[in-house]
Structures are given as C-alpha cells and as structure tokens.
Amino acid sequence: MIYENIVTGIFEKRPNRFIAEVWIDGKKEICHVKNTGRCRELLKKGVRVVVQRAKNPERKTEFDLIGVYKEDVLFNIDSQAPNKVFFEWLKKTDFFGEVTFIKPECRFGESRLDFYLEAGGKGAFVEVKGVTLERDGVFLFPDAPTQRGVRHLRELCKCREQGFDAYAVFVLQAKGAKYFTPNSDTDPEFAAALAAAQEKGVRILCFECDVSPEALEIKRKIPLRI
C-alpha cells in the first residue's frame, strides 16, 4: 500500500477522536485522524507524526494523520489500511492455495465480515483487525472494550459450524513484534471470545508489517499467545 503527498509534523493535541492539531512547517494545522480508537500510548504532545496532504481541495481539513513515531519506530494508525494491505497480500500469497474468488465486505448472520474467499473448492470468511497497541515488543488488541469485535468472533464460530473455514487476522501496523496476544486486562470478554473461537476451529493469524512514511506491507507471520 502506497501513500502519496506525505509530510511530517509534530503532534500538539487531539480535541476529539476525529481531528488533531499538528505543527507542520511552523504552522498549526487541523488534521483528520484516520483512526477513531484511543491511541493514547502513541498520540502524546511533541511526538513526530506523518500526515498525508489530501487531494480534494474542497475538504474541511487539508491533511490526514496516518502515522506516529514511538521513539524511533513508526506506527501506521490508518484504520482503513489493514484491510487494504491484507487484500494486496491475499492476491499474491499462496498461503490459502489458489484463491479463485474474493469478495470484500460480505454479510454473514448479523455482521458484515471483511472478506469471503474461495480456495481449493472451499469457502472461507475472514475478519481483519488492525493492531497499534504495543508494550515492550508485545502487540495487543483491543485498546478499548469492543463488543463489535466480540460479535465478529462469534460470527466466525458460526461460520465454522456451517462448514466454512474462518480466519481472524490481526495486522500489526509496526515492526519489532515479539508476539501478539489479546488484551485481557482491557477487554477480558474479547480475550475469552478469541480463545473460544480458536477452540472451535477459527484460525488466528498474526502478521507484522513493514512500515515507512510512504508505504505499508504485510511481511511476516508472528507468534500468537492466548
């Protein structure tokens, strides 16, 4: 995934979940934040950030905030990026064998799951989650309680019951991961639902990305600990 029109700045504050104030070339700009999550461990006053200049001159905000440096490590916080990089990876990997059909945003039960695909004559549903919370090389999800995430895991279990393959995919939007684990302290219900999904045959995949100001790409599978 490639970004164009990238510039850097210094984060000032986040008045609400949709916008941030960022110093760019000595001027304070109002930027759209492409992530409605908390990101409290990342968005601290004075940190370096990466923003993308919008192509549409009619927009209310000229920039999108898409990346944050945590010390020297760049975290991509674009919440739309994980699905895009997974789709790109899906088209070039042989992980699933020969993929003959891909449908993004496919309805199943009470949810709209991120992907439905067919490979080797069998159908599979995939739900993708972006991960930006990191502590000492351990990546965790979620950073706040998520009933929606719990519902998605339960729907994946129903997919298995109906004979489909099912995958919960966690895309780590930074490098340097030791392993991934559910954030049981913040959301014990999600952690329990993930363990239950694994027991019912939902495959859990965790991928680390290469991240630069201009690009994001899935690079390697990392260990899971539940």
C-alpha positions as CSV (number, residue, x, y, z in Angstrom):
1,M,0.0,0.0,0.0
2,I,1.5,3.3,-1.1
3,Y,0.8,6.8,0.2
4,E,1.4,10.0,-1.8
5,N,1.9,13.6,-0.7
6,I,3.5,12.7,2.6
7,V,4.8,15.3,5.0
8,T,5.9,15.2,8.7
9,G,4.9,17.2,11.7
10,I,4.8,17.5,15.4
11,F,1.7,16.4,17.3
12,E,0.1,19.0,19.6
13,K,-3.2,17.6,20.8
14,R,-6.4,15.7,19.8
15,P,-9.5,17.8,20.7
16,N,-11.8,14.9,19.7
17,R,-11.4,11.5,18.1
18,F,-11.8,12.8,14.6
19,I,-9.2,15.7,14.5
20,A,-5.8,16.5,15.7
21,E,-3.7,19.7,15.9
22,V,-0.3,19.2,14.2
23,W,2.6,21.6,13.7
24,I,3.6,21.5,10.0
25,D,6.4,23.8,8.7
26,G,5.8,26.1,11.7
27,K,2.1,26.3,11.3
28,K,-0.6,24.6,13.4
29,E,-2.9,22.6,11.1
30,I,-6.1,20.8,11.9
31,C,-5.8,17.2,10.6
32,H,-8.3,14.4,10.2
33,V,-7.3,11.4,12.3
34,K,-7.8,8.2,10.3
35,N,-8.4,6.2,13.4
36,T,-11.2,6.7,15.9
37,G,-9.5,4.5,18.5
38,R,-7.9,5.9,21.6
39,C,-4.2,5.6,20.5
40,R,-3.3,7.2,23.9
41,E,0.0,5.4,24.0
42,L,1.0,6.9,20.7
43,L,-0.6,10.4,20.4
44,K,1.4,12.3,23.0
45,K,2.3,16.0,22.8
46,G,5.5,16.6,20.9
47,V,5.8,13.2,19.1
48,R,6.7,13.1,15.4
49,V,3.8,12.3,13.1
50,V,3.3,11.5,9.5
51,V,0.4,13.2,7.6
52,Q,-0.9,13.0,4.1
53,R,-2.0,16.0,2.1
54,A,-5.5,15.5,0.8
55,K,-6.1,15.6,-2.9
56,N,-9.6,17.2,-2.6
57,P,-9.2,21.0,-2.2
58,E,-12.8,21.2,-1.0
59,R,-12.2,19.2,2.1
60,K,-12.5,20.9,5.5
61,T,-9.2,19.5,6.6
62,E,-6.1,19.6,4.3
63,F,-4.3,16.7,6.0
64,D,-4.9,13.2,7.2
65,L,-2.9,11.9,10.2
66,I,-1.7,8.4,9.3
67,G,1.4,7.6,11.3
68,V,3.1,8.3,14.7
69,Y,6.6,7.7,15.8
70,K,7.0,5.9,19.2
71,E,10.7,6.7,19.8
72,D,12.3,5.6,16.5
73,V,9.5,3.1,15.5
74,L,6.8,4.3,13.1
75,F,3.3,3.1,13.7
76,N,0.8,3.4,11.0
77,I,-2.6,4.3,12.6
78,D,-4.7,4.4,9.4
79,S,-7.7,2.2,10.4
80,Q,-8.5,1.6,6.7
81,A,-5.0,0.3,5.9
82,P,-5.2,-3.3,7.4
83,N,-7.9,-4.4,5.0
84,K,-6.1,-2.9,2.1
85,V,-2.8,-4.5,2.8
86,F,-4.4,-7.8,3.6
87,F,-6.2,-7.7,0.3
88,E,-2.9,-6.9,-1.5
89,W,-1.2,-9.8,0.3
90,L,-4.1,-12.1,-0.4
91,K,-3.7,-11.6,-4.1
92,K,0.0,-12.6,-4.2
93,T,0.3,-15.2,-1.4
94,D,0.0,-19.0,-1.7
95,F,-1.0,-19.3,1.9
96,F,-4.5,-20.4,1.1
97,G,-3.6,-22.2,-2.1
98,E,-5.1,-21.0,-5.3
99,V,-7.7,-18.3,-4.4
100,T,-10.4,-18.3,-7.1
101,F,-12.8,-15.8,-5.6
102,I,-12.6,-12.8,-3.3
103,K,-15.5,-10.7,-2.0
104,P,-14.8,-7.8,0.4
105,E,-17.4,-6.8,2.9
106,C,-19.6,-10.0,2.9
107,R,-22.7,-10.4,5.0
108,F,-22.9,-13.3,7.4
109,G,-25.5,-13.6,10.1
110,E,-25.8,-10.3,12.0
111,S,-22.4,-9.0,10.8
112,R,-20.6,-7.8,7.7
113,L,-17.3,-9.7,7.7
114,D,-14.3,-8.2,5.9
115,F,-13.8,-10.9,3.3
116,Y,-15.3,-14.0,1.8
117,L,-12.9,-16.1,-0.3
118,E,-12.9,-19.4,-2.1
119,A,-9.8,-21.6,-2.4
120,G,-9.4,-25.2,-3.1
121,G,-13.1,-25.6,-3.6
122,K,-13.9,-24.4,-0.1
123,G,-15.3,-21.1,1.1
124,A,-13.8,-19.0,4.0
125,F,-14.7,-15.9,5.9
126,V,-12.1,-13.5,7.2
127,E,-12.2,-10.7,9.7
128,V,-9.2,-8.3,9.8
129,K,-8.2,-6.2,12.8
130,G,-5.5,-3.6,12.8
131,V,-3.2,-3.5,15.9
132,T,-1.4,-0.4,17.1
133,L,-1.1,-1.1,20.8
134,E,2.5,-2.2,21.8
135,R,4.2,-2.8,25.1
136,D,7.9,-3.9,25.1
137,G,7.5,-5.7,21.8
138,V,4.2,-7.3,22.6
139,F,1.3,-6.2,20.5
140,L,-2.2,-6.3,21.9
141,F,-5.8,-5.9,20.8
142,P,-8.1,-4.2,21.5
143,D,-7.0,-0.9,23.2
144,A,-10.6,-0.4,24.4
145,P,-13.5,-2.8,25.0
146,T,-15.1,-3.8,21.7
147,Q,-18.5,-5.5,21.6
148,R,-18.3,-5.3,17.8
149,G,-15.1,-7.3,17.9
150,V,-16.6,-10.0,20.2
151,R,-19.6,-10.2,17.8
152,H,-17.3,-10.8,14.9
153,L,-15.5,-13.6,16.6
154,R,-18.8,-15.3,17.5
155,E,-19.9,-15.0,13.9
156,L,-16.7,-16.6,12.7
157,C,-17.6,-19.5,15.1
158,K,-20.9,-19.8,13.3
159,C,-19.1,-19.9,10.0
160,R,-17.2,-22.9,11.2
161,E,-20.5,-24.6,12.4
162,Q,-21.9,-24.2,8.9
163,G,-18.9,-25.8,7.2
164,F,-16.9,-22.7,6.2
165,D,-13.3,-22.0,7.0
166,A,-12.9,-19.0,9.2
167,Y,-10.0,-16.7,10.0
168,A,-9.4,-13.9,12.5
169,V,-6.4,-11.9,11.1
170,F,-4.5,-9.4,13.2
171,V,-2.4,-6.9,11.2
172,L,0.3,-5.3,13.3
173,Q,0.9,-1.8,12.0
174,A,4.5,-1.5,13.1
175,K,7.7,-3.6,13.1
176,G,9.5,-5.2,16.1
177,A,6.9,-7.6,17.4
178,K,7.8,-10.5,19.7
179,Y,4.3,-11.9,19.6
180,F,0.6,-10.9,19.6
181,T,-1.8,-11.5,22.5
182,P,-5.4,-10.4,23.3
183,N,-5.6,-7.5,25.7
184,S,-7.3,-9.4,28.5
185,D,-6.8,-6.6,31.0
186,T,-8.7,-4.1,29.0
187,D,-11.3,-6.5,27.4
188,P,-11.5,-9.9,29.1
189,E,-14.6,-10.7,27.1
190,F,-12.8,-10.3,23.8
191,A,-9.9,-12.4,25.1
192,A,-12.3,-15.2,26.1
193,A,-14.1,-15.0,22.8
194,L,-10.8,-15.3,20.9
195,A,-9.8,-18.4,22.9
196,A,-13.3,-19.9,22.3
197,A,-13.0,-19.2,18.6
198,Q,-9.7,-20.9,18.4
199,E,-11.1,-24.0,20.2
200,K,-14.0,-24.1,17.6
201,G,-11.6,-24.1,14.7
202,V,-11.3,-20.5,13.8
203,R,-7.7,-19.9,12.6
204,I,-6.0,-16.9,14.1
205,L,-3.3,-15.3,12.0
206,C,-1.0,-12.5,13.2
207,F,1.1,-10.6,10.7
208,E,3.7,-7.9,11.1
209,C,4.1,-5.1,8.6
210,D,7.0,-3.2,7.1
211,V,6.1,0.5,7.7
212,S,7.5,3.6,6.2
213,P,6.0,7.1,5.8
214,E,5.1,6.2,2.2
215,A,4.1,2.5,2.4
216,L,2.7,-0.3,4.4
217,E,3.1,-4.0,3.6
218,I,2.5,-7.3,5.3
219,K,5.8,-9.0,5.7
220,R,5.9,-11.9,8.2
221,K,3.7,-14.1,10.4
222,I,4.4,-13.7,14.1
223,P,3.6,-15.9,17.2
224,L,0.3,-15.9,18.9
225,R,-0.1,-16.3,22.7
226,I,-3.6,-16.8,24.2
